[in-house]
């Protein structure tokens, strides 16, 4: 995640986004601990629910 965030900062982006399956609460907890916030949920095929999360990179400087 740190490498992806560094690449995003170097590319001039203000944040990163990701999504995970709602049935994977350990993933959601991990991403929250890394500074990601809930954005929305979307329904996909066969009842799968994706949880979309975002993180601002304004507070993080390039290593």
N, C-alpha and C positions, 0 to 999 in steps of 0.2 A: 504494500500500500504506500509506503513511504517513497519508493522509487516512482510509482505512478504519479504521486503528488508532486514530486520534484520535476518530473517531465511536464506536468500540467503548468506549474509555475514558470518553467523555462519557455513554455509555449505562449505565455501571457494570459492564461486562463485564470478566472477568479475562483474556481471551485471544481470539485469532482462530484460525480454521481455514480450510483451503483444500484443494483436491485438484487434481491434474494427472494427465495420462496418463503411465504408466510409460515409454512410448517417447519421452518428451521429457526426457532427462537434463539439458539446459541449463536447463529450468524448475526442476527439482529442485535443481540447483546454485545457481540464483539465490535460491530461497526459503530454502535452508540459509544462504546468505550474509546473508540478512535476519533470521536468528534463528529460522527455523521448524525444527521437529524432526519426523522421521518418526513417524507414529502407527500406521498400518496400511495394508494394501493390500486392495482389494475387486475382485472379478471382476464385470464387467458384460457386456452383450450382445456377441456375436461375439468373445469372447476379450479384450476391452479390459480392462486393469488400471488402476484408479485408485489413485494414491498419495495418501493423506491425511496432511496435515501440520498441526501446531499451533504456536502461539507464545504464550507467557505475556506479558502486558502489565504485570506487576507492576513491572518495572524501568523502564518508560517513563512519564514524566509528560506531561500535556497541554501542547502547545506554546503 
